């Protein structure tokens, strides 16, 4: 009969479609489907479903997958929950979240309820794409399912960590707080790394760190571990709020938890940057009293403070203390010693020469910055006599230093112009005192044109 003949033809086309999909022959697949449609033959749904899932599993080809879906719908068949879920997930995988949201809404209109696992995956993937607004839209859909279907779909800790971390990196602290509140409502304790990123964002944006900590601990009930507390200290220092940083560090000291040099180092660095070496030394001593072993970075910061003031004796004393504790000075420590010689009044050429000999004896080649300090300390005439020793008869090092000096000269010149901008210079300034984009580009071009040696670019 005609009906039997049509059925046999449908089976034949189904077999041809399966073979085309297995071979990955998209033109053949499209040809057989178009031919069947022309003849008015309806392909069995099982064959079309097979083609859809095979394409997704083999290649994750969004264009071909949606083409087969169009054929399924054209034939009058309905998509299953698995197919809707696969379409949404595939769209997210190929960074087409608009399509993912579209197919999700189609599934909801069809009366299908997605799984909580799928929701959390979509939220996390949107966060990995740095699209936190999309994360919010998925959260709204999740809550819509809760309210309309009466099905509670749990938000996973993984998704929360991803969104809080991404929002913090984008300095969207209000959004991060919103997701942390969601976690608190579900009795979830986010990873400590998420809190660290959040307080880093507060440091950059000038937000209220103390209020944020109170909200997290007292209102939301989260526990902040030592690493996060150290980050809070560092955030206060970056905002220039040294008294708040001290108070926070005192709380850490009284907590009874094991301390690290890292926490003290932030406060020490803050006071050195504020040219308050005495307070930096006080907190160094507090660290020793608490039984916390200082690292070489802590010593280097104290030496840096004294070097800025040209206090050669103090830098030498702290270097001796470091060696007594079994730590060997590196290029950076010697650089501060040389800087102290250059900044001293009068300059200490004799000490600088001795430090150079000590460095070379230990097999430490002076850095370009150290060489600049030596030149300043001993003067141009004496520096010419020391060049063979400093550069170890290496023409490449000599050229590298020449390029470094030229770059430093350009930096100094540009800094001077920034402090006193001329009306005829063509540089525009904002009300906050920051250069606009045109000014920055001009400065960038100046650097590029005035840097004949590639060594300067490598160093930068």
C-alpha positions in Angstrom: 0.0 0.0 0.0 1.0 3.7 -0.3 1.2 3.9 3.5 3.6 1.0 3.7 5.7 2.5 0.9 5.9 5.9 2.7 6.9 4.1 5.9 9.7 2.2 4.2 10.9 5.5 2.7 10.9 7.2 6.1 13.0 4.3 7.5 15.4 4.5 4.5 15.9 8.3 5.1 16.4 7.7 8.8 19.2 5.2 8.0 20.8 7.7 5.6 20.6 10.5 8.2 22.3 8.3 10.9 25.1 7.4 8.5 25.7 11.1 7.5 25.8 12.1 11.2 28.3 9.4 12.0 30.6 10.5 9.2 30.2 14.2 10.2 28.9 14.9 6.7 26.7 18.0 7.2 26.0 18.6 3.5 24.6 15.1 3.1 22.5 15.4 6.3 21.0 18.7 5.0 20.5 17.1 1.5 18.5 14.1 2.8 16.4 16.2 5.1 15.5 18.6 2.3 14.7 15.8 -0.1 12.5 14.1 2.5 10.6 17.4 3.1 10.2 17.9 -0.7 8.7 14.4 -1.0 6.4 15.0 1.9 8.0 12.2 4.0 8.1 12.8 7.7 11.2 11.4 9.3 10.7 9.4 12.5 11.4 11.4 15.7 13.8 8.8 17.0 16.1 9.4 14.0 16.0 13.2 14.4 16.7 12.9 18.2 19.6 10.6 17.4 21.0 13.2 15.0 20.6 16.0 17.5 22.4 14.2 20.4 25.1 12.8 18.2 26.0 16.3 16.8 26.1 17.7 20.4 28.2 14.8 21.8 30.6 14.7 18.8 31.2 18.3 17.9 29.2 20.7 20.1 28.2 22.3 16.8 25.6 25.0 17.7 24.6 25.8 14.2 24.0 22.2 13.2 22.3 21.3 16.5 19.8 24.2 16.1 19.2 23.2 12.4 18.2 19.7 13.5 16.0 21.2 16.2 14.2 23.3 13.6 13.5 20.0 11.6 12.1 18.4 14.8 9.8 21.3 15.4 8.8 21.5 11.7 7.8 17.9 11.8 5.4 18.7 14.6 7.4 16.9 17.3 8.0 18.3 20.8 11.4 18.7 22.4 12.1 16.7 25.5 13.4 18.1 28.8 16.8 16.6 28.0 16.9 18.4 24.6 15.9 21.8 26.1 18.6 21.3 28.8 21.2 20.3 26.2 20.4 23.4 24.1 20.7 25.7 27.0 24.0 24.1 28.1 25.4 24.1 24.6 24.5 27.8 24.1 26.3 28.6 27.3 29.4 26.5 26.3 29.7 28.5 23.0 29.3 31.8 24.9 25.9 32.5 23.5 24.0 33.2 26.7 21.3 35.2 25.0 20.4 32.0 23.1 20.7 30.0 26.4 18.2 32.3 28.1 15.9 32.1 25.0 15.7 28.3 25.0 15.4 28.3 28.8 12.3 30.5 28.5 10.9 28.2 25.7 11.3 25.2 28.1 9.5 27.1 30.9 6.6 27.9 28.5 6.5 24.2 27.7 5.9 23.5 31.4 9.4 22.0 32.0 11.3 22.6 35.2 15.1 22.6 35.0 17.4 21.0 37.5 19.3 23.0 40.2 22.5 21.6 38.8 21.9 23.2 35.5 21.1 26.5 37.1 24.3 26.6 39.0 26.3 25.6 36.0 24.8 28.4 34.0 25.5 30.9 36.8 29.1 29.8 37.1 29.7 29.9 33.4 28.3 33.4 33.1 30.6 34.4 35.9 33.6 32.9 34.1 32.6 35.0 31.1 32.8 38.1 33.4 29.1 38.7 32.8 27.8 39.2 36.3 24.6 40.8 35.0 23.8 37.5 33.3 24.4 35.8 36.6 21.7 38.0 38.2 19.2 37.1 35.4 19.8 33.4 36.0 19.3 33.9 39.8 16.0 35.7 39.0 14.8 32.8 36.9 15.8 30.4 39.7 13.7 32.3 42.1 10.8 32.4 39.6 10.8 28.6 39.5 10.8 28.6 43.3 7.7 30.8 43.5 5.7 29.5 40.5 6.4 25.8 40.7 6.9 25.4 44.5 10.2 23.6 43.7 13.1 24.7 45.8 16.3 24.7 43.6 19.3 25.2 45.8 22.0 27.6 44.9 25.4 25.9 45.1 28.4 27.2 47.0 30.4 26.8 43.8 28.2 29.3 41.9 28.3 31.8 44.8 32.1 31.7 44.9 32.3 32.2 41.2 30.0 35.2 41.2 31.4 36.9 44.3 34.9 36.5 43.0 34.1 37.9 39.5 32.0 40.8 40.9 34.8 41.7 43.3 37.4 41.7 40.5 35.1 44.1 38.6 34.8 46.3 41.7 31.1 45.6 41.9 31.0 45.3 45.7 27.3 45.8 46.0 26.6 42.9 43.7 29.1 40.7 45.6 27.3 41.6 48.9 24.0 40.7 47.3 25.2 37.2 46.4 26.8 36.8 49.8 23.4 37.6 51.4 21.9 34.8 49.2 24.6 32.4 50.6 23.9 33.5 54.1 20.1 32.9 53.7 21.0 29.3 52.5 23.4 28.8 55.4 26.4 28.5 53.0 29.9 29.5 54.0 31.7 30.9 51.0 35.4 30.2 50.4 37.8 32.5 52.1 39.3 33.4 48.7 36.0 35.1 47.8 36.2 37.3 50.9 39.8 38.2 50.1 38.8 39.4 46.6 36.0 41.4 48.1 38.2 43.3 50.5 40.7 43.9 47.7 37.8 45.5 45.8 36.9 47.7 48.8 40.6 48.8 49.0 40.5 49.9 45.3 37.1 51.6 45.5 37.6 53.3 48.8 34.6 51.5 50.3 33.9 51.2 54.1 35.9 48.2 55.1 34.9 48.2 58.7 31.2 48.3 57.9 31.7 45.5 55.3 33.4 43.3 57.9 30.6 44.0 60.5 28.0 43.1 57.9 29.7 39.8 57.0 30.4 38.7 60.5 27.6 40.0 62.6 24.7 40.3 60.1 25.4 37.4 57.8 27.2 35.1 60.3 30.2 34.3 58.2 33.6 33.2 59.7 36.6 35.1 58.5 39.9 33.2 58.8 43.4 34.5 59.3 44.1 35.1 55.6 41.0 37.2 55.2 41.9 39.2 58.4 45.4 39.8 56.9 43.7 41.0 53.7 41.6 43.5 55.8 44.8 44.9 57.3 46.3 45.3 53.9 43.1 46.9 52.5 43.2 49.5 55.3 46.9 50.2 54.5 46.1 50.7 50.8 43.4 53.2 51.7 46.0 55.1 53.8 44.1 54.4 57.0 47.0 53.3 59.2 45.2 53.7 62.6 42.4 51.4 61.3 45.1 48.9 60.1 46.7 49.0 63.5 43.4 48.3 65.3 42.7 45.4 63.0 46.1 43.9 63.5 45.7 44.3 67.3 42.5 42.3 67.0 44.4 39.6 65.1 47.1 39.5 67.8 44.5 39.1 70.5 42.7 36.4 68.7 45.2 33.7 69.8 45.6 32.4 66.3 49.0 31.7 64.8 50.3 34.8 63.2 52.5 35.2 60.1 55.0 37.9 59.2 52.7 38.7 56.3 50.2 40.6 58.5 52.8 42.8 60.2 54.6 43.4 56.8 51.5 45.3 55.5 51.6 47.8 58.4 55.4 48.1 58.2 55.1 48.9 54.5 52.4 51.4 55.0 54.4 53.4 57.5 57.5 53.3 55.3 55.4 54.7 52.4 54.2 57.4 54.8 57.9 58.1 55.7 57.3 57.1 59.3 60.2 54.7 59.8 60.0 54.9 63.6 56.4 53.4 63.6 57.5 50.8 61.1 60.3 49.7 63.5 57.8 49.7 66.3 55.7 47.1 64.5 58.7 45.2 63.5 59.6 44.9 67.2 56.0 43.9 68.0 56.3 41.1 65.5 59.5 39.8 67.3 57.7 40.1 70.7 54.9 37.9 69.4 57.3 35.2 68.4 56.8 35.8 64.7 59.9 35.3 62.6 60.4 38.2 60.2 61.2 37.5 56.5 63.7 39.2 54.2 60.9 41.5 52.9 60.3 42.9 56.4 64.0 43.8 56.7 64.0 45.3 53.2 61.1 47.6 54.0 62.8 49.0 57.2 66.0 49.4 55.2 64.1 51.2 52.5 62.7 53.7 55.0 66.2 54.6 56.3 67.6 54.6 52.8 65.1 57.3 51.7 66.4 59.4 54.6 70.1 58.8 53.7 70.7 57.1 57.1 73.7 54.8 56.2 74.4 53.6 59.7 70.7 52.5 60.3 70.6 50.6 57.0 73.9 48.9 57.8 72.6 48.0 61.3 69.5 46.4 59.9 71.5 44.5 57.3 73.7 43.1 60.1 70.6 42.1 62.1 69.3 40.2 59.1 72.6 38.3 58.7 72.6 37.5 62.4 69.2 35.9 61.9 70.7 33.7 59.2 69.4 35.6 56.2 71.6 36.6 53.3 71.1 40.0 51.7 70.1 40.0 48.0 70.4 42.6 45.3 67.4 44.6 46.7 69.0 44.9 50.1 72.3 46.1 48.7 70.4 48.5 46.5 68.9 50.2 49.6 72.4 50.4 51.2 73.7 52.1 48.0 70.6 54.4 48.0 71.4 55.5 51.5 74.9 56.3 50.4 73.5 58.4 47.5 71.0 60.2 49.7 73.3 60.9 52.6 74.6 64.4 53.3 77.4 64.4 52.5 77.3 61.4 50.1 79.2 58.3 51.2 81.3 57.4 48.2 83.6 55.3 50.4 80.8 53.1 51.8 79.2 52.7 48.3 82.5 51.5 46.9 82.9 49.0 49.8 79.3 47.8 49.2 80.1 47.3 45.5 83.1 45.2 46.4 81.1 43.1 48.8 78.4 42.5 46.2 81.0 41.4 43.5 82.7 39.2 46.1 79.4 37.4 46.7 78.8 37.0 43.0 75.9 39.5 42.9 75.8 41.7 39.8 74.5 45.1 40.6 71.1 45.9 39.2 70.6 48.9 37.0 69.0 50.8 39.9 72.0 49.9 42.1 74.4 51.2 39.5 72.4 54.5 39.4 72.8 54.8 43.2 76.6 54.1 42.9 77.0 56.8 40.2 75.1 59.3 42.4 77.1 58.4 45.5 80.6 58.5 44.0 80.1 61.2 41.4 80.6 61.2 37.7 84.4 61.3 37.7 84.9 58.3 40.1 82.1 56.4 38.4 84.0 56.4 35.1 86.9 54.7 36.8 84.6 52.0 38.3 82.7 51.2 35.1 84.8 48.2 34.1 84.4 46.7 37.5 80.6 47.4 37.6 79.8 46.2 34.2 82.3 43.4 34.3 83.7 44.5 30.9 80.3 43.7 29.3 79.4 46.1 26.6 75.8 44.8 26.7 75.4 45.7 30.4 77.0 49.1 29.6 74.5 49.8 26.8 71.6 48.5 29.0 72.5 51.0 31.7 72.7 53.8 29.2 69.2 53.0 28.0 68.0 52.8 31.6 69.4 56.2 32.3 67.7 57.6 29.2 64.4 56.1 30.3 64.8 57.5 33.8 65.5 60.9 32.3 62.3 60.8 30.2 60.3 59.7 33.3 61.7 62.6 35.3 61.0 65.1 32.5 57.4 63.8 32.1 56.8 63.9 35.9 57.9 67.5 36.0 55.6 68.4 33.2 52.7 66.6 34.9 53.3 68.6 38.1 53.3 71.9 36.2 51.2 71.6 33.0 51.7 74.3 30.5 48.8 75.9 28.6 50.8 75.5 25.4 51.7 71.9 26.0 48.4 70.6 24.6 48.0 68.3 27.7 44.6 68.3 29.3 43.9 67.5 33.0 40.7 66.5 34.7 39.5 68.0 37.9 40.9 65.1 39.9 44.4 65.9 38.6 44.6 62.8 36.5 45.6 62.9 32.8 42.9 62.2 30.2 43.3 59.4 27.6 44.8 61.7 25.0 47.5 62.7 27.5 48.3 59.1 28.4 48.6 58.2 24.7 50.9 61.2 24.1 53.1 60.0 27.0 53.1 56.5 25.7 54.2 57.7 22.2 56.9 59.8 23.8 58.3 56.7 25.6 58.2 54.7 22.4 60.0 57.3 20.3 62.6 58.1 22.9 63.6 54.5 23.6 66.2 53.5 21.0 67.4 50.5 22.9 65.1 47.4 23.2 66.6 46.8 26.7 64.3 49.5 28.0 61.2 47.8 26.6 62.2 44.5 28.1 62.8 46.0 31.5 59.4 47.8 31.3 
